[in-house]
């Protein structure tokens, strides 16, 4: 992969110019510098080895405030999709034609945020309002649509599961065979509540837009690396073995990621799981938990801030480079942003308008411009809730 990238990618021709590509060894491979996300944001096309290929592109969520555009060829996309569906089929007996439901932030194509919508056998339920009344609506919608499985971030499904338990709703009416958690850490207390509501059908999917499925949990709750399609390293490990999760994709030759720092912290404990899987166990912690916004009876996902920034940057490219939101008081939010080359008054007006459309009328919003935002580690909290900001 490294030899191929050095020959055909503009980025890697320069990056690997001082590294001999003959007689490869682990030591020689480890001479390749770790690849940071910040190095390639805005320069993503330089990694491409074949600009004439039919490409599939998608953006990362931008949990650091900086979304990355990720490429795969159509063939590589389907290769990764087949792997994921094989795992889902083995664990839950589901297939790509089975209807499912998911909690979502916004439609990435047209940025719509409908409360409940159905498109191509998928029922979407918005995370931008998780109030008690809205959760009642979602339960009724699930009863009507009758999906075979659920896809969700942990915090949204945890709220929903607790709501069903508190209201004593009949969950047996929902014909769910499989629940997949992705995008956030799944903590034990969340898993327990979700399984109490829906049964032992919950699986934790550790993945990313860059690589898709990296690992999936077994019934013991251990995350197993999904396949031999990636080479996973733990760099700068501490005394407990936790360090930076660094991955080399062994299948994506179109847009190579070699020794890419995911921004996650984890370890490879080297244990043999009693589930019988031959795939190594990986433990991931930190940097992937989302806290919900609470102001009075209003509850929403912080993803609404990503929605607003995404829409602004879609209409005004490179308007907002980075952002962080601090809940100063229960009904007061301070939105810090780092303006980019595309920032103008119209972009700020659009940002305020989109946020005003999502937050209650009695919530104050202040936008503050910064030259840069201080961060700690490869990932940082883009939303700081009131209780944490004043703890």
N, C-alpha and C positions, 0 to 999 in steps of 0.2 A: 504493500500500500504506500509506504513512504517513497519507494523508488518511483512508483507511478505518479504520485503527487509531485515529486521533484521534477519530473520530466514534463508534465502537462499543465500544472497549475502555476500561474504567475506568482502567487503568494508563496508557495512552497519552494519554488526555484530560488528565491532569495533566502527564505528561512533555513533551508537545508543545504545551502551552498557550501558551508564549511564542514559538513558531516559526510564522511565516506560511506557510500551505499553498498560497498562490496563486503562480503563476509559478515553479514549481520549477526549481532549477538545482543543479549539483553543489555550489556554495558553500553554498546554503541547506540542502541535504541534510546537509552536513558540520557544520552547526550542531547537529544532533541528537546528544545525548550518547551516547557509547559505552555499551552495555548490558552490565553485569557480571552474571555468574551469581549472585553473592551478593545482588544486589538483589531477585531474584525467587524465591529459595528460600523456600518456605513461603507465598508469595503468588502462586503460579503461576496460579490461577484468575482473578486480576485482569486478566491479559492477554487472556482470552477475549473474542471479539467476538460470539459466539453461544452462550450457555450451553444453548440448547435443541437444538443440533446433536448428532447421534450421534457421540460422541467416541471416539478411540483414544488411550489413554494408556500411556506406558512411562517407566521411570526411567533416568537416566544411571547409569553404573557407580559414580559417586562417587569418582573417582580423587583428588579433593581431600578426601575424607572426607564430602562433602556431596552426596548424590544430588539431582538435579533431576527433577521430574515434567514430562514433555513431552507436549503435546497436538497432535493432528491430527484433522481430521474424517475419517470413513471414506473419503470421496471423495478427500481429499488424500493419505491413506495409500496408496490404490491408485494414484494418479498417480505417487507416488514409487516404488512397487514396480514399476510398468511400466517406468519409466526404468531402474532397476537391472537388471531382467531383460533389457531390450533390450541393455544393455552386456554382460552375461554371455553372452547368446546370440551376440553378434557376436564376442566374444573366445574363447569356449570351446565354442560349439555346444551349450550346455546350456539347459534350460528348467525351469520351476517343478515339473514332474512327475517330473523325474529324481531318483532317490534320491541322497542325499549323506551325508557323515559330517562331524562337527565336534567339536573339543575344546571342552568347556564347563566352567563353574565350578559352576553350580547351576541348577536349574529355577526360573525366576522366579515361577511360579504357586504351586507348593507347596514350593519350597526343597529338593527332593530332590537327592541327590548320588550317584546310582547310578554304579557303575564303568562299565558299558556298558548302554545302553538304546536301544530303537528305538521311535520314535513318529512316526506319519504320514510314513513314508518317510525319516526322518532317524535316523541312528545317532549317539548322543551318547557321547563318551569323556571321562571326568572328568580335569581338569587337577590335581586335588587330590592325586594320587599319580602321579608320573612316574618311579618307580623302574624299574630295568631289567626286573624281573619283570612289572611292570604293562605296560610297553611291548611285551613279548612278547605279552601278552594282547590288546593293541589290534591288533597285526599279524594275529593269528589271527582276530579279530572282523572286520577289514576283508576278509580273504580269504573269509570266510563270507558277509558281507553284500553285497560287491561294489558299492560306491557308484560313481557316475559322476564325482563331484567331491568336493573337500575344502574346508572352511571352518575357519580357525584363526587364532589370534594367532601372531605370528612366533616367540616364544620356545618355545611348545609344539611347533610343527611342526619347529623347528630341532633340538630335543632328539630328537624322534622320527626325523627324517631321519638324524641322526648315528648313532642306535642301529641303524637298518636297515643303514647302510653298514658299521658295525663288525661286525655279526653276519653280514654278507653275505647278507641275506635277499633272495629273488627278488622285486624290485618289479614285474617285468613281469606278475606274476600279478594285479596290481591294475589294473582297467580305468579308470584315472583320466584324464579328458580336460581337467580344469581344476582349479586350486588358487587359492583366494582368501585373501589375508592381510588381516585387519582388526583394529582395536582397538589396535595398537601400531606403532611404527616398524619398518620392514623394512630392516635394514642389509644392505650388499652381501655380507658374509661369510655371513649367514644365507641370503640368496637363492642364493648359490653352492652351499651344502650341500644346500638343499632341491631345487634343480634337478639336482644330481648324483644325488640319490636318485630323483627322480620325473620328470625331464625338463624342458624349457623350457615349462612350462605354468603358471607362477606369476605371479599378478597381485596388485598391491598396491592395496587399497581404503582410501582415506582418507575416513572418514565419522564420523558421530556420531548419537546418538539424537535430538538436536535437529533435524538436517537430513537424516539418512540419507546417501545417497551424495553426497559433495562432489567427489571425484576418483577416477579409476582409472588405473592405470599402463598403458602400452603395452608392446610387446615391447622397446623401447629402455630401459625402466625409468623413463621420465618419467611423473610424475603429471599427468594432464590433467583440468581442471575438467570435471565430468560433463555440464553443460548450461548453458543461459542462464536456468535457474530460480533462480539465486542471484547476488547481487552481492557480490563479494569485494574487500575492501580490506586493505591492509597499513599499519597505523598505527605511529607511533613507530619508523620503520625506522632501522637503524644504517647505517654507511658501506657495508656489503655488501648493503643492501636488505632485511635480515631485520627483521621487526617482528611485531606482534600480528596474527594472522589474525582479521579481523572480517567477519562475514557478515550480509547481509540476505536473508531468504528471500522470494522474489517469488511464491510459490505458496500458502504457508500463511496464508490470511486468517483462519482460525479462531483461531489462537494466534500472532500476529505476533511475529517476532524481527527487530528493526530495529537494525542496527549492533551485533550481538551479538558480544562477545569470546569466541572459542572456547576461549581459554586456550592455544592453540598458537602456536608461533613459525614463521614461514615467509616466503617472498618470491615475487613474480611476476617471473621473470627476463626475460620478454619474448622468449624464444627461439622459433624455429620448429623444431619437432621433425621429423626426417626420416621419422617414421612416417606422415606425411601428415594427421594429425588437425588439424582447424581449431580445436579447443578449446585455450585457453591452458594453459601448463605452470605448475604451482605446486610449489614446493619447501618441504617441511615438515620441521622438525627440532626436537628437544627436547621433553620433557614427555610422551612417549607410549611410553617403553620400560619394560618390566617386567622385574625381576630375580627369578630363582627363589630360593626358600628352600632351603638345603642344610644338613643336620645329619647327619653320618655318611653312611649310605647312603640316608637319607630325602631325597627331592626333592619339592617341591610349589610350586604357584603362590601368590604372595601374595594372590591373589583369595580364598583361604580366609578372610582377615580380613574382606573385604567380605561374604562369605557370612554370617559370624557376626553382623556389625553389621546386615546387612539383616534377618536373622531376629529379632534383638532389637528393632529399630525397627518391624518388622511387628507384633509382639505388644505392644510398649510404645512407642507413637508418640512421637517426639521424645525418645527416651531418650539417644541418642548423637549429638551434633551434629557432632563431628569426631574423627578419630583418627589416630594414627601409631604404627607398631610399629618398635622398634629391636632388632636381634639383638645383644645385649650380648656374649655369648659364643656359641660354636658351639651350645651346648645351653641358652641362656638368652635369653628374650625379654621385653622391656618394652613393655607395651601402654599408650600414653598415650591418654586419651580426655577430651573436653570434654562433660560431661553437659548434657542439655537438660531441659526442663520435665517430661518423662515419665520421667526417671531415678529408679529406686528400687532397693532391695536385690535384688528379684527379677530385675531387668534385668541387674544385674552377675553374679548367679549363673548366669543363662542364657548370658551371654556366655562365662563361664569354662567352662561345660559344653560349649557348642558347639565352642570351641577345643580343649578336652581330647579331644573325640571325633575331632579331625582331626590333632593333632600327636602324636608319639611319647611314650610314658610317661616317658621319661628326660629330657624337655625341661622346664625350669623356665619358668613363666609368671607375671609380675607385672603387675598392673593399677594404673595410676597416674592420678589425676584431675588435670586442669589447668583453669585458668580460660580459657585460650586457647592455641592452638598457633601459634608463629611460622612464617610462610610466606614464601617468596621467589618473587615472580612469581605469575601466575594459577594455576599448577599447582606441586605440590611432591611430593617422594617420600613416599608414605605408608608404605613399607617400606624400612628401611635395613639391608642385610645386614651380617653380622659383619665381612667384609673391608673394607667401605666405612666402617663406623662407627669402625674403628680404623686407617684409612689416614692 
